[in-house]
Amino acid sequence: PDSSRENGDRIFPEPEKLWFKESSAKNLRNRDFLSPTTMLNTLYADGQVPPAVMSRVLSLRGSGILPVAGGEVMDLQCLTAPRFPKTATFITFLRALGIDWPTTPANWTNEEREEKIQEALENSVYRERETEKSRRTSGGGGGGGGGRKVEEENEGALRVNLKRVFQEEGLLGYDPSLGTCTVHRDSVSHLAQLDLATADCTVALATALHVTSCQDEFRQQQIAVLWRASGATHTQRHLVCGPVKTPGSHLTAAQYLQLRRGQMKEASEMKYGDQVEGQTWDDIIRVMTSATVRFELLSTVHTSPVTLDVQREGGVSTKGPRGGVFVMYNCARLHTLFDSYERGVEKGLYPEIPEGSQLDFSALKEEGEWLLLFNYLIPFSELLDQSGQALDCEGGGARVNIKTEQICKFLVSLSKDFSSYYNRVHVLGEPLPHLFNQMFCRLYLLRALRELYHSALDTLNLPPIRQL
């Protein structure tokens, strides 16, 4: 009720505005508004923001300003453990796609490892022996009882200068606003999990890949640099993912997956009729659903937003940048072709494919055959090398760009050209000896193409479909 309050020898007027800190203007539209605990404790008793002030914050509107739905006192210098309920939903979604993502239970503890990391941070050369507040108090800028109280509250806190870590260790690409952070128990537990995850690594040089959202990138960089300060020597890179948007809908991840599964089943029933039943078809629909979802999410540059078409009416696109179904269908076509050939061998219609050195490849006269060779088979290894080099590039900075969208685009383009060729050319010809050379040359080419599909799908962690 009073317009002012007394704190020791200092008197603070009731502020007209409550400022919320944001380090970057471009992030104002996708980050929470956070107020440093130090400022709240200075302005208000126990950091409790009066309703009158909060109502003024809630009434703010305009360019770059989002309404604040509620207040939560947070320490910007405090590192927190992952939000496990949110993580659990995420893990369930990944497992439904057939992805085995490493997890740690919410109640996980490893006291011995945590004590080791705590001791390493306490003895680190980057440890701050004097807190920022106590330095400010001892500097003479407004001493008195209030300054002494703040110093007492922060006495004994473990603080690490993250900026010194990445500057002196020569770590490139880290946020220059990383400063000194207070290390809490949750942070040590998080570091212990990272330490345990890499304990059994047998290779000499390992890379720890931190997958994070745009909103959490700063916090994840804090964790990475703090881990370095504790003595970790692993190369650390950050894979930053943009948001997933569903315009006009509020589907959860589980509902989105269910929607795609229903569309896959409906499309299969329209094409194959009553035979779409049983465990075999359940497995096919599951893999096709996974392929659809992965292509939708991975065919966009991972740092950019992904906009999903979640209209319940209509099927899933089989062409274009999200043609996961189209890719899997053509992969299955190749398996069906070779199954037919093997049955012909068993019946004595065809001999086994001879070694390539015994074939006359001048029999490949179709333009589509050379298009598959020069546009896909030959450049594919270079495409994979470029994706792998993204992680190995030491001078690339903290962020890593894994070009999954290029793999998706490559597979869709390949499937279009292969489908065109396959619909035009009869690969398995009459079982006549004078036609065998051309047939074997084509099979030799398409066998290499089948291996390409397998390798490319493996980079997306997708098993190939062998029949439809």
N, C-alpha and C positions, 0 to 999 in steps of 0.2 A: 504493500500500500504506500510505503514511503517513496518519495521521488529520488531518494539517494540512500546509499548505505555506507557505513564506515567499515573499512577493512584495515585494522591496525592504525597507522598514522595517515592512511590515504583515503580520500573520499572520491567515489566514482559516481558521476551523474547517471541517471537512467538514460540509456542510449536511445536515440530516435530510430536507429536502424540496426538491424543485425546482419552483418556481412557474412556471406558464405564463400569460402575459398574455392577457387578452381584454377588449376595451373595453366590451362590452355583454353582459349576462347572457343576453339573448334569443338571442344568436348562438352560444351554447355548443354547440348541437346541430347547427349547419350550417357551422361554420368549423373550420379547422385550429387546433391549439394551437401558438402561436408563442412562442419565447423570445427576447428581445432579445439581440443579439450582445454588447452591452456588458456585460450581466449574466453571460453565459456566460464571457466573457473574464476577468471579475473572479473568478469562482468556480473556473474550471477552466483548465488550461493549454491554450491554443489553442482554447478553446471546446469541447473534447471531453468529452462527458458520460460519466462512468464507468458501466459496465454495471450495477453495483449500484443506482445511482440511477435509471437508466432502468427497471430491473425494478420499482422501487417505483411509478414513474409508470404503467407498464403494468398494474399490479395495481389501480389506482384504479377504483372503480365507484360508481354512485349517481346521484342526481338532478343533471342538468346536466353529468355527466362522461362523456366518450367515451374509449375506450381509444386510446392512442397507438401506432400501428403501427410507428413508427420515428422517429428523430431527424434533423433537418436544421437546420444553423445558418443562420439567415436574419437579415438586418438589417431591422427593421420600418420604418426610415426610408429604405430603399433602394427606388427604383422600378424595376420590371423590365419588360422588353419582353414582348409577347404570347408565350404558349407555342405555338410554331409547329406542332408535331405535332398538338396538340389542335385548333388552328385549321384545319389542313388537312382533318381529318375533318369538321369543321363546314362548311367551304366545299364539300366534295364533296356533302354532304347537301343544302345549299341549291341547288347547281347541278342536282342530280337533280330538284328541285322546280321548276326553271325560273327560279331567282332568280340574277341576276348580281350577286354581292356583290363589292365592291372588295377587292382583296388586295395584299399586298406580299410579295415573296419573302423567305425567311428570311435570305438573304445580301445583302439590299438595303443599299446604302450611298450616302450623298450627303455626302461630306466637306465640301464648301463650305457646304452648308446647315447641317450639324451644327456647324461652326465658328462660323457666324453666330449660332446659338442659344446655343452655349456662351458666346460673348462677351457676348451679351445678358443671360444669367443672371449672369455674373461682374460686370457693370456694373449689375445691377438694384438698385433702392433696397431691395428686400426681401432682399438677400443678407445672411446672417449673417457678420459679420467675425470672430466668435469662437465656437468650438464650445461646446456645452452643457457638455461635460466640462471644457474648459479653464476656463470660468467657475466651475464648481464647485470646481476645484482652486485657482484664485487666490483664492476666497472664504475659504480657510483651513479648510474642513471636512475635515481628514484629508489633509495634504500628504504629503511624503515622496517616496521614489523611485518608488513605484507611481503616484502622481499625475502625476509628470513623464513617466513612460513613456507613460501614456494620452494626455497632451497631445501628445507627439511623434508618436504613431501617427495622430492626427487632424489634425495640422498640414497645412495646404494643401488640405483637403477643401472642396469647394464645397457650401455649405448655404444653403437658401432657407427663409425663414419663411412657410409657406403660410397660417398663420392671419392674419398681417398682410395678406396679399394679399386674401383674401375679405372681411376686415373693412373695409379701407380702400377697396377697389374696390366695396363695396356689393353683393357677390354673396350672394344669399339661398339658404338651404336646404342649405348645405354642413355636413358633419360638424364639430361644434365641437371634436372631439379632433384635427383636423388641426393638426399643429404644424410643427416645423422638420424638413426632410428633407435627406438627403445626396443630391446629384445624381451619379449614375454615368453611365457612357458609354451604357449601354443606354437610360437615360431620355432622353438627348439624341437618340439615334437614333429613339426613339418620337416625340418631339416634331418631329423633322425630317420624319417620315412624315406627321404631321398638317399640318404647314406646307405640304408639297408637295401634299397632297390639296386644300387650299383655295387654292393659288396661282393657279389659273386661274378662280376664282370671279368672275363679272362683275357680280353684283348688289351693291348698296351695303351691304345688311345681310344677312349670312348667318348661319345657325344650324348649329352643329356638333352632331350628335346622337350621343352615346356610348351604344352598346348594350352592356349589361353584365349579369352575373348578380348576384344578391343577395350572393354571397360576395365578388365582386370589386369591389363598388361603392366601397368605401373607397379601393382602389388607383386606380380610375378617376378618382375625385375628386382624388386627388393629382396625377395626370397633367394633368387639366383646369386645376387652379389653377397648377401649374408652367408650363403653356403660357401662361397669362395673365401670369405673372411675367416670361416671356420677351418679352412685348410683343404677344401675340395679342389682337386686339380683338373677335373673333367671339363672338356669343352662344353659350354652350355649355349644352346640356341633357342629362340622363341618362335613358335608357330602361332601367329595371331590370326584369329578367325573373326570374320564379320558376323553381324546378326542374321537370323533367319526370319523372314517376314511372311505373313499370311494375310494379305489384304482382304478385308471384308469378312474375316473369320477369326475365331479365337481357339483354334484347335490346339490341343496338347500334342506332345510328340507321339504319345500312344494312339491318340485318335487319328493323327496324320498317317501313321503306319497302318492302322486298321483300314483307313480309307483307301490307301494304295493297294492293300491286299485284296480288298473287295473288288476294286477295279480290275486287278489282274485275273481274279477268278472269273469275273463276268466276261472279260475278253476271251479267256481260254474256252469258256463254255460256248460262246458264240462261234468260235472257230472249230472246236473239236466235238461239240455236242455232249452227249451223255457219258462219253468215256472219261470225262474229267471228274474222276472220283478215285478214292483210295490213297494209300500212303505215297505212292510214286508221284501222283499229281500234286499232293500236298507239298512234297519236297520241291517240285518244279515251281509251283506258285510262290513258295517261300523264297527261293533263289531269285526268281524274276522280280518279286517285290523288293528284295534287297538291292538288286541291280538298278531298279527304277529310282529308289531313294538315293542311292549313292551317286548315281549320275546327276540327279537333281542338285545334290549338295556339292559335288566335286567338280561340276562342269563350269562353275563360276570361280574366278580368282578368289582364293581363300580369305583375303583381307577385305573383300567387298561384300556387301549385303546380298543375301540370296532371297529372291522373291518366289515363293511357291504358289503354283496354281492349285488351289484346294477346292475347286468347284466340284461338287458331288456328282453333277451331271456330266456325262461324256467320259471318254476313256483317257488313257495316258498316251502322250505323244510318243510315237515310235521313230520319229525323224528329228533332225535338228540337234541342238547341243545337249538335249536331255534324252537321247535315244538309247537308254540302257536296255530296253526291251528289244529294240532292233538289233543291237550288238549281240545280245545273248542268242537271239533267234538265228543269226547267221553263223555264230559259233556252233550251234547245234546242227546246222545244215552240214557243216564240214564233218562232224562226227557221223552223221547219218550217211554221208557219202562214203566214208572209209569203212563203215560197218557193212554197207552194201558190197564194197569191193572185197572185203574179207570173206563174206559169204560166197562170193563168186569164186574166190581162191579155193575155199573148202569144197565147192562143187566141181572143181577142175576146169572152170571156165577161163580163169585168168592165172598166169604164173605170178610168182612173187615179184615185187618191184626190184629191178637190178640196181647195182651201184650207179651213182650219177656219172661216173667216168665211162660207163658203157652205153650211155644214152646220147642221141643226137638232138640237142636242144634247138636246132634250127627248125624243128618241126613245130615250135611254138610261133605261130604266125598271127595270132589274134592280138590286136592292139591292147585289149584288156589284160592279157597275160603279162605283157611288158610293163603296163601301167602298175599292176600289183607289185612287180619286182622293183621298179625304180622309185615308185612313190611311197612304198610301204616297207617291203622286206629289207631293202638296203639302208634306208635312213632310220629304221626303228632303233637300232643299237645306239645311235648317236642321241636319240631322244631320251632313252633310258639313262645314258651317261650324264646328260645335262641335269636330269632330275636327281641323280645320285650326288653330283658335284655340289648341289645346293647345300648339303649338310657338311661336306668336307672343306668348303671354302672358309679358311680361317679369317681372312680379311673382310669377310662379308658383313661383319657387325653382329649385333645381338639377334636381329631378326633373320629368319630363313624363309625363303619362298620356294615351296614345293609345288611344281607346276602340274598339279593334277588335272587342271582344266585342259592342258595340252594333250594329256593321255586320253581324256574323254573325247576331245575333238578328233584326235587321230583315229580312235576306234570307230566313231560314227562315220567318218569319211571313208575309212577302209571298208566298212560294212556296206555302204552305198555302192562303192565300185565293185566289191566282190559280188553283191546281190545282182547287179547288172550283168556281170560276166557269167554268173552261174545260171541265170535265167536264159541266157543266150546260147551257151555252149553245153553240149552234151558230153560230159567228161568220160563216163563209162560207156564206151562204144561197143560195137559188136565184137564178140570174142574171136577175132580174126588176126592171125599173126602179123600181117602187114600193117595193122592199125595199132599194134601194141606200143610201138615206140612213142607215138604221139600221146597215147593215153598215159603211159608211164611218166612222160615229161610233165604232163599236166598234174598228175598225182604227186609228183616230186615237188612241184611248185606249191600245190595246195597243202601238202603235208607241212612244208615250212611255214605256210600261212597259219595253219592250225596251231603250231608251236608259238607263233607270234601272238595269237589271241590269248593263249594260256599265260604267256609271260606278261602281257599287258594287263590282263584281268588280275593277275597275281599282285601287281603293283597297287591295285585297288582293293585287294583282299577279297576278291570275288571268285568263287569256284565256277568253272565253265559248266554249262548245261550240255549234256551229251545226247539228249533226245527231246523231241517235241512232237 
